[in-house]
Every structure is written in C-alpha cells, then in structure tokens.
Amino acid sequence: MNGHNILKPRNLNVLKHRYDASFYEAIATIMALRQTYIQDRFIFVKGEDMIPIIKGLGARDIDFELLKSISDQTGADPTLNYRAASFGRYCIDSEKRNIRRPEQQPYTLTIQEDYKRHDSGMPRDFMETPADMQENAVVQALMVFKALVFQDVSITPRDRLDYSSRSWVCMKFNGRVLTDSAGGIFGEPGLEGVHSDGSDHTMSVLWGCDNMRPESAVTFLHDNRETTGASVSEVEPTLIKARVQHRHFLDTLVFVDHDYKHSVMSLRQLCPSLIARRDVLVAFTRRPKMESHISGYCDSIVLHLKSPMQIPLQLP
C-alpha cells in the first residue's frame, strides 16, 4: 500500500474522538458557522474561537505552538522577492471519507480565472510542504473543519471543473510575506489587486505577524462586478461586501471564491527600523479540472509516493 492506508501516530484521527463531549461541541459550533456560510457566503472566525474547535477535532496542545514558527520552513517564491512559501496538494474525498495527498505539480492561475498579474498563466514550482506541517494535527484539523463547513453548499460552477466528481482538490500554501523598506523589499499579500483564485472555497489562517501596522493586510471581499486587477485604492466602495483583518493566531476566513473577488492591502512596518512579517496558511479548494481546462494538464490525483498522507474525514 506504500503507506497510504497507514495512519501515522502523529496524524489526526477524528474517529477516535467521537465519544468525547468536546468533539460534539466542536461539531455543533461548526454546523452553526456552516449556516452563516450558506447565508453570507463567508465566515470570519477569531483565533480564540477556533482553538476549542480544533482541539475538539483532536489536535494536541503541542501542535499549536509548533505552528507559530512553521513558516521558518519555507523556500523562495519563484516570482516574488518578498515572499517565501511551501505548497502541497491534497484530495478531500467525500465518498471514501478521507483526505490524502496527491503528487506534487506546478501551480498555475490565469487571467481567464480572474487572476491578472505578471506571472498569470505561468506554471510555478514551490518548495513542497514539509513533514512538520503535513503531520501537524492542527493543520489537518483545519482541513477537516473546512470540509465540514463547505460540504454540499450550493455554489456557482466554475468553467471546466468537474462537478460530477465526489472529490475536491485542495492546494495548501504556507506563505511568509516580509517588508523591509531599508532593504527595498515591500510585501504585498495581494500584489494582483482585486482577483479570484480559480477556486470554489478559499480559506486563510494567520500563524502570526510582527511589526505590522494596524491598517496593514486588511482583506476585502468585492462584488464580482469589481474590475479584476484594480488596486485597493481604485476600487468602488459600494462594491465592497466585507472587510476583515487577520491579527491574531488562528484568525480564519473562509469564503466562496466564485461569489466574491477579493483583495489584500500592503504589509507596512510599524517601526521603520524593523522588518515586518506576516505568516499565513491559504487553502484553495475546488473540484478537479477537466482536460479541456486551460491548465487541466496538471491536476493529477495520483498519490504522492515520497510524502504520503491519509486521514479519516468526519462528515455528517
């Protein structure tokens, strides 16, 4: 089986916690958030409220602390000098009720998917997700959390994605953005301006930030009528549907990517003599691409041989 059906000791097993009261409290909270998600098409959950949810799904205390420095294990971004990142692809299978890791492939977003940047359409290769992140029970619980929130939520289909499939492809980025004005580095969490990510459901989670000005890195959700590529200073205020800001550990945003475009403000230094840092996990989840999709040539779900992972998925 090449280890794909073996649940490693460090991996999350939500099924072991089905007799714990905290598990059912977590599920009840998630189901309430799901109702908000169905109605508003997004949720923003404060980190202090995420912690009991993630613990209720089985994450250990030690795994929370490890994530505060996990972005030290990132590599150079292939097209941006102010960002370091790691990247892994995961399959959320609602039929087999598990989450597993397919092989690594290049990541591509295009203008046709409302992503307008200098590297649009360019296949990008990132450092692979390290074992310390993949096997972290908090990260795994976040994937289970997201699946519980969006499962069977009606969405507007994206062009040339296979909505007959019972599987979802989840692209998981861990990114560190830096601003060091003295060194000529200016961090832009959303350099592309107003955009979409070719996804069905997008989740962003803050690991931490240092020396960040209070008005930095604010996320806006925009009506789809907003112009793709517009900067935050150019947007139409009446088309802004929501404004949130990740400020604390585990602050979490989930939204229906095809219902909103979004943008993120620049990362600015609070103290000009110190580097500003922002560490975020972003997970883009969508149905598999059809072969006729503009980048359908690289959407394999063949299992990863060197870094396998498989965890049970609890669904109602």
C-alpha positions as a Markdown table, in Angstrom:
| # | Residue | x | y | z |
|---|---|---|---|---|
| 1 | Met | 0.0 | 0.0 | 0.0 |
| 2 | Asn | 3.1 | 2.3 | 0.1 |
| 3 | Gly | 2.0 | 3.5 | 3.4 |
| 4 | His | -1.1 | 5.3 | 2.0 |
| 5 | Asn | -3.5 | 3.4 | 4.2 |
| 6 | Ile | -1.5 | 3.7 | 7.4 |
| 7 | Leu | -2.5 | 6.4 | 9.8 |
| 8 | Lys | 0.8 | 7.6 | 11.3 |
| 9 | Pro | 0.9 | 8.2 | 15.1 |
| 10 | Arg | 1.2 | 12.0 | 14.7 |
| 11 | Asn | -1.7 | 12.2 | 12.2 |
| 12 | Leu | -5.2 | 13.3 | 13.2 |
| 13 | Asn | -7.8 | 10.6 | 13.7 |
| 14 | Val | -11.2 | 12.4 | 14.3 |
| 15 | Leu | -12.9 | 9.0 | 14.7 |
| 16 | Lys | -11.0 | 8.4 | 18.0 |
| 17 | His | -12.8 | 11.4 | 19.5 |
| 18 | Arg | -16.4 | 10.6 | 18.7 |
| 19 | Tyr | -17.1 | 9.7 | 22.3 |
| 20 | Asp | -15.6 | 13.0 | 23.7 |
| 21 | Ala | -18.1 | 15.7 | 24.7 |
| 22 | Ser | -15.7 | 18.3 | 23.2 |
| 23 | Phe | -15.9 | 16.7 | 19.8 |
| 24 | Tyr | -19.7 | 17.2 | 19.7 |
| 25 | Glu | -19.4 | 20.7 | 21.0 |
| 26 | Ala | -16.9 | 21.4 | 18.1 |
| 27 | Ile | -19.2 | 19.8 | 15.5 |
| 28 | Ala | -22.2 | 21.9 | 16.8 |
| 29 | Thr | -20.2 | 25.1 | 16.5 |
| 30 | Ile | -19.0 | 24.2 | 13.0 |
| 31 | Met | -22.6 | 23.5 | 12.0 |
| 32 | Ala | -23.7 | 26.9 | 13.2 |
| 33 | Leu | -20.8 | 28.5 | 11.3 |
| 34 | Arg | -21.9 | 26.5 | 8.3 |
| 35 | Gln | -25.3 | 28.1 | 8.4 |
| 36 | Thr | -23.7 | 31.5 | 8.4 |
| 37 | Tyr | -21.5 | 30.4 | 5.4 |
| 38 | Ile | -24.6 | 29.2 | 3.5 |
| 39 | Gln | -26.3 | 32.6 | 4.1 |
| 40 | Asp | -23.4 | 35.1 | 3.8 |
| 41 | Arg | -21.1 | 33.0 | 1.6 |
| 42 | Phe | -18.2 | 33.7 | 4.0 |
| 43 | Ile | -17.3 | 33.4 | 7.7 |
| 44 | Phe | -14.6 | 35.0 | 9.7 |
| 45 | Val | -13.7 | 33.2 | 13.0 |
| 46 | Lys | -11.4 | 34.7 | 15.6 |
| 47 | Gly | -8.5 | 32.6 | 16.6 |
| 48 | Glu | -9.6 | 32.4 | 20.2 |
| 49 | Asp | -12.8 | 30.8 | 18.9 |
| 50 | Met | -11.0 | 28.4 | 16.5 |
| 51 | Ile | -8.9 | 26.9 | 19.3 |
| 52 | Pro | -11.7 | 24.9 | 21.0 |
| 53 | Ile | -13.0 | 23.8 | 17.6 |
| 54 | Ile | -9.6 | 22.5 | 16.5 |
| 55 | Lys | -9.0 | 20.8 | 19.9 |
| 56 | Gly | -12.4 | 19.3 | 19.8 |
| 57 | Leu | -11.5 | 17.6 | 16.5 |
| 58 | Gly | -8.4 | 16.1 | 18.2 |
| 59 | Ala | -5.5 | 18.4 | 17.8 |
| 60 | Arg | -2.9 | 18.3 | 20.6 |
| 61 | Asp | -1.6 | 21.4 | 22.5 |
| 62 | Ile | 2.0 | 20.9 | 21.3 |
| 63 | Asp | 0.9 | 21.2 | 17.6 |
| 64 | Phe | -0.5 | 24.7 | 18.2 |
| 65 | Glu | 2.8 | 26.0 | 19.5 |
| 66 | Leu | 4.8 | 24.4 | 16.6 |
| 67 | Leu | 2.8 | 26.4 | 14.0 |
| 68 | Lys | 4.0 | 29.7 | 15.3 |
| 69 | Ser | 7.4 | 29.0 | 13.7 |
| 70 | Ile | 6.4 | 26.7 | 10.9 |
| 71 | Ser | 7.0 | 29.4 | 8.3 |
| 72 | Asp | 10.7 | 29.2 | 9.0 |
| 73 | Gln | 10.4 | 26.0 | 6.9 |
| 74 | Thr | 9.6 | 27.8 | 3.6 |
| 75 | Gly | 11.5 | 28.3 | 0.4 |
| 76 | Ala | 12.0 | 31.2 | -2.0 |
| 77 | Asp | 8.9 | 32.1 | -4.1 |
| 78 | Pro | 9.7 | 31.6 | -7.8 |
| 79 | Thr | 8.3 | 35.0 | -8.9 |
| 80 | Leu | 8.1 | 37.3 | -5.8 |
| 81 | Asn | 11.2 | 38.6 | -3.9 |
| 82 | Tyr | 9.2 | 39.4 | -0.7 |
| 83 | Arg | 7.6 | 36.1 | -0.1 |
| 84 | Ala | 8.7 | 32.6 | 1.0 |
| 85 | Ala | 6.3 | 29.7 | 0.6 |
| 86 | Ser | 5.7 | 25.9 | 0.7 |
| 87 | Phe | 3.0 | 24.2 | -1.2 |
| 88 | Gly | 1.2 | 20.8 | -1.1 |
| 89 | Arg | -1.8 | 19.3 | -2.9 |
| 90 | Tyr | -4.5 | 17.3 | -1.1 |
| 91 | Cys | -7.6 | 15.4 | -2.1 |
| 92 | Ile | -10.7 | 15.7 | 0.0 |
| 93 | Asp | -12.8 | 12.6 | -0.9 |
| 94 | Ser | -16.3 | 12.8 | 0.4 |
| 95 | Glu | -17.1 | 9.3 | -1.0 |
| 96 | Lys | -14.2 | 7.5 | 0.7 |
| 97 | Arg | -14.4 | 9.9 | 3.6 |
| 98 | Asn | -10.7 | 10.7 | 3.8 |
| 99 | Ile | -8.1 | 13.3 | 3.0 |
| 100 | Arg | -5.0 | 12.2 | 1.2 |
| 101 | Arg | -2.0 | 13.7 | -0.6 |
| 102 | Pro | -1.6 | 13.5 | -4.4 |
| 103 | Glu | 1.7 | 14.0 | -6.2 |
| 104 | Gln | 3.3 | 17.5 | -6.4 |
| 105 | Gln | 2.6 | 19.5 | -9.6 |
| 106 | Pro | 3.2 | 23.1 | -10.8 |
| 107 | Tyr | 0.7 | 25.7 | -9.7 |
| 108 | Thr | -0.9 | 27.8 | -12.4 |
| 109 | Leu | -3.5 | 30.6 | -12.3 |
| 110 | Thr | -4.7 | 32.5 | -15.4 |
| 111 | Ile | -6.4 | 35.8 | -16.5 |
| 112 | Gln | -9.4 | 33.6 | -17.5 |
| 113 | Glu | -9.8 | 32.8 | -13.8 |
| 114 | Asp | -9.8 | 36.5 | -12.8 |
| 115 | Tyr | -6.1 | 36.4 | -11.8 |
| 116 | Lys | -4.3 | 39.3 | -13.5 |
| 117 | Arg | -0.6 | 39.5 | -12.6 |
| 118 | His | 2.9 | 39.4 | -14.2 |
| 119 | Asp | 3.0 | 35.6 | -13.7 |
| 120 | Ser | -0.5 | 34.8 | -14.8 |
| 121 | Gly | -0.6 | 31.6 | -16.8 |
| 122 | Met | 3.0 | 30.7 | -15.7 |
| 123 | Pro | 3.4 | 27.2 | -14.1 |
| 124 | Arg | 5.1 | 27.9 | -10.8 |
| 125 | Asp | 7.1 | 25.3 | -8.7 |
| 126 | Phe | 7.2 | 25.8 | -5.0 |
| 127 | Met | 9.1 | 24.1 | -2.2 |
| 128 | Glu | 7.0 | 21.1 | -1.1 |
| 129 | Thr | 5.0 | 21.1 | 2.2 |
| 130 | Pro | 7.4 | 19.9 | 4.9 |
| 131 | Ala | 6.6 | 16.9 | 7.1 |
| 132 | Asp | 6.3 | 19.1 | 10.2 |
| 133 | Met | 3.4 | 20.9 | 8.6 |
| 134 | Gln | 1.8 | 18.0 | 6.9 |
| 135 | Glu | 1.8 | 15.9 | 10.1 |
| 136 | Asn | 0.7 | 18.7 | 12.3 |
| 137 | Ala | -2.7 | 17.8 | 13.8 |
| 138 | Val | -3.9 | 21.5 | 13.8 |
| 139 | Val | -3.3 | 21.8 | 10.1 |
| 140 | Gln | -5.1 | 18.5 | 9.5 |
| 141 | Ala | -8.0 | 19.6 | 11.7 |
| 142 | Leu | -8.2 | 22.8 | 9.8 |
| 143 | Met | -8.7 | 20.8 | 6.6 |
| 144 | Val | -11.4 | 18.8 | 8.3 |
| 145 | Phe | -13.0 | 22.0 | 9.6 |
| 146 | Lys | -13.1 | 23.5 | 6.1 |
| 147 | Ala | -14.6 | 20.3 | 4.6 |
| 148 | Leu | -17.4 | 20.3 | 7.2 |
| 149 | Val | -18.2 | 23.9 | 6.5 |
| 150 | Phe | -18.4 | 23.8 | 2.7 |
| 151 | Gln | -19.6 | 20.2 | 2.1 |
| 152 | Asp | -22.8 | 20.2 | 0.0 |
| 153 | Val | -23.1 | 24.0 | 0.0 |
| 154 | Ser | -24.5 | 25.1 | -3.3 |
| 155 | Ile | -22.1 | 27.2 | -5.4 |
| 156 | Thr | -22.0 | 28.8 | -8.9 |
| 157 | Pro | -19.9 | 26.3 | -11.0 |
| 158 | Arg | -16.6 | 27.4 | -12.4 |
| 159 | Asp | -15.9 | 26.8 | -16.1 |
| 160 | Arg | -14.4 | 23.4 | -16.9 |
| 161 | Leu | -14.3 | 22.0 | -13.4 |
| 162 | Asp | -15.8 | 18.5 | -12.9 |
| 163 | Tyr | -18.8 | 18.9 | -10.6 |
| 164 | Ser | -19.8 | 15.3 | -11.1 |
| 165 | Ser | -16.8 | 14.3 | -9.0 |
| 166 | Arg | -17.1 | 13.4 | -5.3 |
| 167 | Ser | -13.5 | 14.6 | -4.7 |
| 168 | Trp | -12.1 | 18.1 | -4.1 |
| 169 | Val | -8.5 | 19.2 | -4.9 |
| 170 | Cys | -7.1 | 21.4 | -2.1 |
| 171 | Met | -4.0 | 23.4 | -2.8 |
| 172 | Lys | -2.4 | 24.4 | 0.5 |
| 173 | Phe | 0.1 | 27.3 | 0.6 |
| 174 | Asn | 2.1 | 28.4 | 3.7 |
| 175 | Gly | 3.4 | 31.8 | 3.0 |
| 176 | Arg | 5.6 | 34.3 | 4.7 |
| 177 | Val | 5.5 | 37.9 | 3.5 |
| 178 | Leu | 8.1 | 40.5 | 4.5 |
| 179 | Thr | 8.5 | 44.2 | 4.3 |
| 180 | Asp | 11.9 | 45.7 | 4.8 |
| 181 | Ser | 11.9 | 49.3 | 3.4 |
| 182 | Ala | 15.6 | 49.7 | 4.2 |
| 183 | Gly | 16.4 | 46.7 | 2.0 |
| 184 | Gly | 14.0 | 47.7 | -0.8 |
| 185 | Ile | 11.5 | 44.9 | 0.0 |
| 186 | Phe | 7.9 | 45.8 | 0.1 |
| 187 | Gly | 5.5 | 43.0 | 1.0 |
| 188 | Glu | 2.2 | 42.7 | -1.0 |
| 189 | Pro | 0.0 | 39.8 | 0.2 |
| 190 | Gly | -2.2 | 40.7 | -2.8 |
| 191 | Leu | 0.1 | 42.1 | -5.5 |
| 192 | Glu | -2.5 | 41.2 | -8.1 |
| 193 | Gly | -5.1 | 43.6 | -6.7 |
| 194 | Val | -8.7 | 42.5 | -7.0 |
| 195 | His | -8.8 | 38.9 | -8.1 |
| 196 | Ser | -10.2 | 35.4 | -7.7 |
| 197 | Asp | -8.1 | 32.2 | -7.2 |
| 198 | Gly | -9.8 | 29.8 | -9.6 |
| 199 | Ser | -11.2 | 28.1 | -6.6 |
| 200 | Asp | -14.6 | 27.1 | -5.1 |
| 201 | His | -13.9 | 27.6 | -1.5 |
| 202 | Thr | -10.9 | 29.6 | -0.1 |
| 203 | Met | -9.6 | 29.6 | 3.5 |
| 204 | Ser | -6.8 | 31.8 | 5.0 |
| 205 | Val | -5.4 | 31.3 | 8.5 |
| 206 | Leu | -3.0 | 33.5 | 10.3 |
| 207 | Trp | 0.0 | 31.9 | 12.1 |
| 208 | Gly | 1.5 | 35.2 | 13.3 |
| 209 | Cys | 2.7 | 38.7 | 12.4 |
| 210 | Asp | 5.4 | 41.0 | 13.7 |
| 211 | Asn | 5.9 | 44.8 | 13.4 |
| 212 | Met | 2.7 | 45.2 | 11.3 |
| 213 | Arg | 0.9 | 48.5 | 11.3 |
| 214 | Pro | -2.7 | 48.3 | 12.4 |
| 215 | Glu | -4.1 | 49.2 | 9.0 |
| 216 | Ser | -1.9 | 46.6 | 7.2 |
| 217 | Ala | -3.0 | 43.4 | 5.3 |
| 218 | Val | -6.7 | 44.1 | 5.5 |
| 219 | Thr | -8.8 | 41.7 | 3.3 |
| 220 | Phe | -11.7 | 43.0 | 1.3 |
| 221 | Leu | -14.4 | 40.9 | -0.4 |
| 222 | His | -15.7 | 42.6 | -3.5 |
| 223 | Asp | -18.8 | 42.2 | -5.7 |
| 224 | Asn | -17.8 | 40.3 | -8.9 |
| 225 | Arg | -18.6 | 43.4 | -10.8 |
| 226 | Glu | -15.4 | 45.0 | -9.5 |
| 227 | Thr | -12.6 | 45.3 | -12.1 |
| 228 | Thr | -10.1 | 42.4 | -12.0 |
| 229 | Gly | -6.6 | 43.8 | -11.3 |
| 230 | Ala | -7.8 | 47.0 | -9.7 |
| 231 | Ser | -5.7 | 48.2 | -6.7 |
| 232 | Val | -7.4 | 48.7 | -3.3 |
| 233 | Ser | -7.1 | 52.5 | -3.8 |
| 234 | Glu | -9.0 | 52.2 | -7.1 |
| 235 | Val | -12.0 | 50.0 | -6.0 |
| 236 | Glu | -15.6 | 51.2 | -5.9 |
| 237 | Pro | -16.6 | 51.4 | -2.2 |
| 238 | Thr | -20.2 | 50.4 | -2.9 |
| 239 | Leu | -18.9 | 47.1 | -4.3 |
| 240 | Ile | -17.1 | 46.2 | -1.1 |
| 241 | Lys | -19.1 | 43.4 | 0.6 |
| 242 | Ala | -17.0 | 42.7 | 3.6 |
| 243 | Arg | -13.8 | 43.8 | 5.4 |
| 244 | Val | -11.8 | 41.6 | 7.7 |
| 245 | Gln | -8.3 | 41.6 | 9.2 |
| 246 | His | -6.2 | 38.7 | 10.4 |
| 247 | Arg | -4.5 | 40.0 | 13.5 |
| 248 | His | -4.2 | 37.0 | 15.9 |
| 249 | Phe | -3.0 | 33.4 | 15.8 |
| 250 | Leu | -5.6 | 31.2 | 14.0 |
| 251 | Asp | -7.8 | 34.1 | 12.8 |
| 252 | Thr | -9.6 | 32.3 | 10.0 |
| 253 | Leu | -11.5 | 33.4 | 6.9 |
| 254 | Val | -13.4 | 31.1 | 4.6 |
| 255 | Phe | -15.4 | 32.3 | 1.6 |
| 256 | Val | -17.0 | 31.1 | -1.7 |
| 257 | Asp | -14.3 | 32.1 | -4.1 |
| 258 | His | -16.6 | 32.4 | -7.2 |
| 259 | Asp | -19.1 | 34.5 | -5.3 |
| 260 | Tyr | -16.6 | 37.2 | -4.5 |
| 261 | Lys | -13.5 | 38.7 | -5.8 |
| 262 | His | -11.0 | 39.8 | -3.1 |
| 263 | Ser | -8.0 | 42.0 | -2.4 |
| 264 | Val | -5.5 | 42.4 | 0.4 |
| 265 | Met | -3.7 | 45.6 | 1.5 |
| 266 | Ser | 0.0 | 46.0 | 1.7 |
| 267 | Leu | 2.1 | 44.9 | 4.6 |
| 268 | Arg | 3.5 | 48.0 | 6.3 |
| 269 | Gln | 6.1 | 48.4 | 9.1 |
| 270 | Leu | 5.1 | 49.7 | 12.5 |
| 271 | Cys | 8.7 | 50.5 | 13.4 |
| 272 | Pro | 10.6 | 51.6 | 10.2 |
| 273 | Ser | 13.9 | 50.1 | 11.5 |
| 274 | Leu | 12.5 | 46.6 | 12.0 |
| 275 | Ile | 11.3 | 44.1 | 9.4 |
| 276 | Ala | 7.5 | 43.5 | 9.2 |
| 277 | Arg | 6.4 | 39.8 | 8.9 |
| 278 | Arg | 3.1 | 38.1 | 8.2 |
| 279 | Asp | 2.8 | 34.2 | 8.1 |
| 280 | Val | -0.4 | 32.8 | 6.6 |
| 281 | Leu | -1.8 | 29.4 | 5.5 |
| 282 | Val | -4.0 | 29.7 | 2.5 |
| 283 | Ala | -6.0 | 26.7 | 1.2 |
| 284 | Phe | -7.8 | 26.8 | -2.2 |
| 285 | Thr | -10.3 | 24.0 | -2.7 |
| 286 | Arg | -12.1 | 23.2 | -5.9 |
| 287 | Arg | -13.4 | 20.4 | -8.0 |
| 288 | Pro | -10.9 | 18.6 | -10.3 |
| 289 | Lys | -10.1 | 20.2 | -13.6 |
| 290 | Met | -11.4 | 18.8 | -16.8 |
| 291 | Glu | -8.8 | 18.1 | -19.5 |
| 292 | Ser | -10.3 | 21.0 | -21.5 |
| 293 | His | -9.5 | 23.4 | -18.7 |
| 294 | Ile | -6.8 | 25.9 | -19.6 |
| 295 | Ser | -4.4 | 24.2 | -17.1 |
| 296 | Gly | -6.1 | 20.8 | -17.0 |
| 297 | Tyr | -2.8 | 19.2 | -18.0 |
| 298 | Cys | -1.5 | 19.4 | -14.4 |
| 299 | Asp | -4.2 | 18.2 | -12.0 |
| 300 | Ser | -3.2 | 14.7 | -11.1 |
| 301 | Ile | -4.7 | 12.9 | -8.1 |
| 302 | Val | -2.1 | 10.1 | -8.3 |
| 303 | Leu | -0.9 | 9.6 | -4.7 |
| 304 | His | 2.4 | 11.2 | -3.5 |
| 305 | Leu | 4.9 | 8.4 | -3.1 |
| 306 | Lys | 7.6 | 10.1 | -1.0 |
| 307 | Ser | 5.3 | 12.0 | 1.4 |
| 308 | Pro | 2.0 | 10.1 | 1.7 |
| 309 | Met | -0.7 | 11.2 | 4.0 |
| 310 | Gln | -4.2 | 9.8 | 4.6 |
| 311 | Ile | -6.5 | 10.8 | 7.5 |
| 312 | Pro | -10.2 | 10.0 | 8.1 |
| 313 | Leu | -12.8 | 12.6 | 7.2 |
| 314 | Gln | -15.8 | 13.1 | 9.5 |
| 315 | Leu | -18.9 | 14.2 | 7.6 |
| 316 | Pro | -22.5 | 14.4 | 8.9 |
